[in-house]
Amino acid sequence: MNTGAAKRSINNTIFFIRHKKEEAQNSLHLQKPNPIFMNRRLLSVTVFLALMLTSLLAGRHNYHVTRNEITADLNQALALTLLEKKEPIVTQDTIRAYKQLRRTSGGQVLIAVSDERFCRHLKNRRLKETSFLTFDVVDKEYQGGSTDEQAIYSDTLMIRNGHAGETLALKGYTRLSAAAVFGMSDQRLPAGLMAAAILWAIGSMLYLRKREKENLVLQPVEGCRQPAEDGTQSAEDFGGLTYSDADDRFYGVDHMPIRFTPMQQQLMRLFWQSPSHSISKEEICATLWPKKDDANDTLYTLIRRLKPIVEEHTQLKIVADRGRNYSLEINELKS
């Protein structure tokens, strides 16, 4: 390895370490969040949660209203069935079979009676196919009647069966799942609130995303007026040129991003990260073309194509200092 190549390799290593150190330091300086943007986001989340919570509460309320209406329908149907006083609802043979089953099982027995009169008195047609009557004999072994958690039942009515000489506890049942009751309830308002919450969430997300993109563009302009406290160059304005760490872009005097080629972007970043905005030719060549022994012609072509872009979008110009350094300087003709 010749002396020139070794020197360029050492310079390249030193610059790389310094560059990475500056990047690490810059990454530690987090930008302060925009309070207006944060308030808008908080408002969006609050409204969404309020709409969703209202929808859930309204749906739960309507579910219980429908369940209570079913219970009331069972109560009135049972009362009307008993008022007819025609044939007994439970025959003596059924009562004897009930007692025999209770003695055999040694526990509570539930006998369902599909009574046509009871189903006829139900106002809700959807209950007619799933409703039935149950009875218990009220004696010394009576335990208050069993309940089925999956069924909706009426109040218990006590009647005296004169033919059998027994007191019966009658109750109306209907077997409906929670999903079936929910489907019978009026869920138009909860559905409307949920739809509004979803639309609000989508609209807020699109709006906040749009505002966030606008803030990324406007952020360098704000940095021009209020330089960062840590002195990082990403928040400074130099000859109308600003740099955004957030999206790794340079912005011109019109606050619009400047379109550089990848190699031009690297060179501009070198200028920007240098405190004096001046870099030696050796340092540039060692950084951009570390494997080239002589990159002077390539550097000259890169500078020649970069100059008009910088002068068009900023108040800067690239100046060669005796063929040894290249510097970014204020263009007095445009300032």
SVG drawing of the C-alpha trace seen along z (x, -y; Angstrom):
<svg xmlns="http://www.w3.org/2000/svg" viewBox="-114 -41 118 85">
<polyline fill="none" stroke="black" stroke-width="0.4" points="0.0,0.0 1.5,-3.4 1.6,-6.4 -1.2,-8.3 -3.6,-5.4 -2.8,-4.8 -3.3,-8.5 -6.7,-8.5 -7.7,-5.3 -6.8,-6.9 -8.7,-10.1 -11.6,-8.1 -11.7,-6.2 -11.3,-9.4 -14.1,-11.1 -16.4,-8.1 -15.9,-7.9 -16.6,-11.6 -19.6,-11.4 -21.1,-8.5 -20.5,-10.3 -22.3,-13.4 -25.2,-11.3 -25.4,-9.6 -25.4,-13.0 -28.0,-14.3 -30.3,-11.3 -30.3,-12.0 -31.8,-15.5 -35.4,-14.7 -37.6,-17.4 -40.3,-18.8 -43.8,-17.6 -46.1,-20.1 -48.7,-20.8 -51.4,-21.7 -50.8,-18.4 -50.9,-16.5 -54.1,-18.2 -55.8,-17.3 -54.7,-13.7 -56.0,-13.6 -59.3,-15.1 -59.7,-12.5 -59.1,-9.6 -61.5,-11.1 -64.3,-11.6 -63.8,-8.0 -63.8,-6.5 -66.9,-8.5 -68.8,-7.4 -67.8,-3.7 -68.6,-3.8 -72.0,-5.4 -72.7,-2.8 -71.9,0.1 -74.0,-1.3 -76.9,-2.0 -76.7,1.6 -76.6,3.0 -79.6,0.9 -81.7,1.9 -80.7,5.6 -82.0,5.5 -85.2,3.6 -86.0,6.4 -85.3,9.0 -87.7,7.3 -90.3,7.1 -90.0,10.8 -90.5,11.5 -93.5,9.2 -95.0,11.1 -94.5,14.4 -96.2,13.0 -99.3,11.8 -99.6,15.0 -99.4,17.1 -102.0,14.9 -104.4,15.1 -103.9,18.9 -105.0,19.3 -108.0,17.0 -109.5,19.2 -110.4,21.9 -111.2,24.6 -109.2,27.8 -106.5,28.1 -103.0,27.3 -101.6,30.2 -103.5,33.5 -103.4,35.9 -101.4,38.4 -98.7,35.8 -98.6,34.9 -98.2,38.6 -95.4,39.0 -93.7,35.9 -93.7,37.2 -92.4,40.6 -89.6,39.0 -88.7,36.8 -88.5,39.9 -86.5,41.8 -84.0,39.1 -83.7,37.9 -83.6,34.3 -85.4,31.5 -87.3,32.4 -88.3,30.0 -91.2,31.0 -91.9,28.8 -95.4,28.6 -96.0,27.3 -99.4,25.6 -101.2,24.3 -103.2,21.7 -100.1,20.3 -98.3,19.9 -101.5,18.4 -101.5,15.6 -97.9,14.6 -97.8,11.2 -94.3,11.8 -94.6,14.3 -91.0,15.2 -91.6,16.6 -94.4,19.1 -92.0,21.8 -89.6,21.6 -91.9,21.1 -93.4,23.6 -94.7,24.0 -93.1,25.7 -94.7,26.7 -93.6,27.9 -95.8,29.5 -95.7,27.4 -95.3,29.8 -92.7,30.7 -90.1,31.5 -90.6,28.3 -87.4,26.3 -88.6,23.1 -88.3,24.2 -85.2,24.5 -84.1,21.9 -82.3,22.3 -79.7,19.7 -80.1,20.0 -83.8,19.4 -86.0,16.3 -88.8,17.1 -91.8,15.4 -92.9,14.9 -94.1,17.9 -97.9,18.3 -99.4,20.5 -102.6,22.3 -104.7,24.9 -105.5,28.0 -108.9,29.1 -108.9,32.4 -105.6,33.6 -105.8,31.7 -102.3,30.2 -100.9,26.7 -98.8,26.1 -96.1,23.5 -96.4,22.5 -93.8,20.6 -93.5,19.7 -90.2,20.2 -88.7,19.4 -85.3,20.6 -83.5,17.8 -79.7,17.3 -78.2,13.9 -77.5,13.5 -81.1,14.1 -82.3,11.6 -79.7,9.1 -81.0,9.6 -84.6,8.9 -83.6,5.7 -83.5,2.3 -79.8,1.7 -80.2,-1.1 -78.9,-3.8 -75.9,-1.8 -75.1,-0.7 -75.3,-4.4 -73.0,-5.5 -70.5,-2.7 -70.5,-3.6 -70.0,-7.3 -67.0,-6.2 -65.4,-4.2 -65.9,-7.0 -64.5,-9.5 -61.5,-7.3 -60.8,-6.9 -61.2,-10.6 -59.1,-11.6 -56.3,-9.2 -56.3,-10.6 -56.4,-14.2 -53.6,-13.7 -51.4,-11.9 -51.9,-14.8 -51.0,-17.4 -48.0,-15.3 -46.7,-15.4 -47.2,-19.2 -45.4,-19.6 -42.4,-17.7 -42.2,-20.3 -42.8,-23.3 -40.4,-22.1 -37.2,-23.5 -38.9,-26.9 -39.8,-27.0 -36.2,-26.0 -35.0,-29.1 -36.9,-31.3 -36.3,-29.4 -32.9,-27.6 -32.7,-24.4 -31.4,-24.7 -28.8,-22.0 -27.3,-23.8 -27.8,-20.9 -27.6,-22.1 -30.9,-20.3 -32.8,-23.2 -30.7,-26.0 -31.0,-28.1 -27.9,-28.8 -28.4,-30.9 -32.0,-29.7 -30.9,-26.1 -32.4,-23.9 -32.1,-20.2 -34.7,-17.9 -33.4,-15.0 -37.0,-13.5 -37.0,-12.7 -33.3,-13.3 -34.0,-16.0 -32.7,-19.5 -35.2,-22.3 -34.7,-25.5 -35.8,-29.1 -39.3,-28.1 -39.6,-25.6 -39.8,-22.8 -37.5,-19.7 -34.5,-19.9 -34.1,-16.9 -30.5,-15.7 -29.0,-12.6 -27.8,-10.1 -24.2,-11.3 -25.1,-14.9 -27.1,-14.3 -24.0,-12.8 -21.8,-15.7 -24.4,-18.2 -24.6,-16.4 -20.8,-16.6 -21.0,-20.4 -23.9,-20.7 -22.2,-18.7 -19.0,-20.6 -19.0,-23.6 -17.4,-25.8 -19.3,-24.3 -15.9,-23.7 -14.3,-20.3 -11.0,-19.4 -10.9,-17.5 -9.1,-14.6 -11.8,-14.2 -14.5,-14.3 -12.8,-11.8 -12.0,-9.5 -15.6,-9.5 -17.4,-9.3 -15.0,-7.1 -12.8,-5.3 -11.6,-2.7 -10.5,-5.2 -6.9,-6.2 -7.6,-9.4 -11.2,-10.7 -10.4,-14.4 -12.2,-14.2 -15.2,-12.5 -15.4,-15.1 -15.0,-17.9 -18.0,-16.6 -20.1,-16.2 -19.4,-19.8 -20.1,-21.1 -23.5,-19.5 -24.3,-20.4 -23.5,-24.1 -26.6,-25.2 -28.9,-23.2 -27.7,-24.9 -27.7,-28.3 -31.2,-27.8 -32.9,-26.7 -30.8,-28.6 -28.8,-31.8 -25.6,-29.8 -22.8,-28.9 -20.1,-26.3 -16.6,-27.9 -13.3,-26.2 -10.4,-27.5 -7.2,-27.2 -8.1,-23.7 -7.8,-22.3 -11.1,-22.9 -14.7,-23.3 -17.0,-25.5 -20.6,-26.5 -20.8,-30.3 -23.5,-33.0 -24.1,-34.2 -24.0,-38.0 -25.7,-38.5 -28.9,-36.8 -28.9,-37.9"/>
</svg>
